[in-house]
Amino acid sequence: MRTNNNAEAFHSRFNRRVQLTHPNMWSFIKFLQGDENRFHHLRIQFYAGLGARSKQAKTIAIQRHIDNLGQR
């Protein structure tokens, strides 16, 4: 799912991973620990020079279409 900003991306990822309308405290803590671990690994990869993964062709095509709509 595409999002407009970092806050929406966080909430989208949270809702997909927790899959509960009102998660209990332990589910929330487990999510935060997993997210912290994920970002720790991304940071290590970034400092190792691996950078971000390349965008898929589908994502590039969608973004190009959105950009074209904005120029009209």
SVG drawing of the C-alpha trace seen along z (x, -y; Angstrom):
<svg xmlns="http://www.w3.org/2000/svg" viewBox="-11 -21 41 31">
<polyline fill="none" stroke="black" stroke-width="0.4" points="0.0,0.0 1.3,-3.4 1.2,-6.2 1.7,-9.9 4.1,-10.3 6.1,-8.5 3.3,-8.6 0.9,-6.9 3.5,-4.4 4.1,-3.6 0.4,-3.2 -0.1,-1.0 2.8,1.3 1.5,1.4 -2.0,2.4 -0.7,5.1 1.6,6.6 -0.6,6.4 -3.9,7.3 -6.0,6.3 -8.2,3.3 -7.2,2.8 -4.0,4.7 -3.0,5.4 0.2,3.9 2.2,7.0 1.3,7.1 2.2,3.5 5.6,4.0 6.3,7.0 5.6,4.9 7.9,2.1 10.7,4.6 10.4,6.1 10.4,2.7 13.4,1.6 15.2,4.7 14.2,4.1 15.6,0.5 18.7,1.6 19.5,4.0 18.7,1.4 21.1,-1.0 23.8,1.6 23.3,2.3 23.3,-1.5 26.6,-2.0 28.0,1.0 27.3,-0.7 24.5,1.5 22.0,-1.4 18.3,-1.0 17.0,1.7 15.9,0.7 12.3,-0.1 10.3,2.5 9.2,1.7 5.5,1.6 6.3,-1.0 8.2,-3.1 5.3,-3.0 2.8,-4.0 5.0,-6.8 5.5,-8.0 1.7,-8.0 1.1,-10.0 3.7,-12.5 2.1,-12.9 -1.3,-13.5 0.3,-16.2 1.7,-18.0 -1.7,-18.4"/>
</svg>
